[in-house]
Structure formats: C-alpha cells, structure tokens
Amino acid sequence: MPIVVKLDVMLAQRKMRSRELAERIGITEQNLSLLKSGKVRGVRFETLAAICEVLQCQPGDLLEFVSGPDGA
C-alpha cells in the first residue's frame, strides 16, 4: 500500500503509550493497533483530528505516501 502510517514514530517521539492515546481519543486499543499497523482501509477525519490534537502534530506527520513497486 502506498500510504505508510507513522503513528508509532509519533508516539515514541511524544513518549506516549498506545493505551493512553486510545483512551484520550476514545477508541479501543485494538482499533488503534490496526491503524498503527496500516491494516485499515480508512480512518475518519474526526479520529485523525483527535489524534493530531492529542499528539500536537499535523496529519502529514502521521501519514506518508511512498511510491514504488508496491505503491502507485
């Protein structure tokens, strides 16, 4: 998939655990784990906005487009 989710990197930079983020944005740890691994087909803008607010970042800090043989 040409979109890479860098949520784990941002969590490490903010020294925050997945559990804390999940609680603060109101989703389950399992759903957050699926998002971190890139195994979801989409994410609601509401959820993305909540993540950005808690982590004080921009959507581009969390998502990256990678072109190449596996990408577009």
C-alpha positions, 0 to 999 in steps of 0.5 A: 500500500502506498500510504505508510502510517507513522503513528508509532514514530509519533508516539515514541517521539511524544513518549506516549503509550498506545493505551493512553492515546486510545483512551484520550481519543476514545477508541479501543486499543485494538482499533488503534493497533490496526491503524498503527499497523496500516491494516485499515482501509480508512480512518475518519477525519474526526479520529485523525483530528483527535489524534493530531490534537492529542499528539500536537502534530499535523496529519502529514506527520502521521501519514506518508505516501511512498511510491514504488513497486508496491505503491502507485 
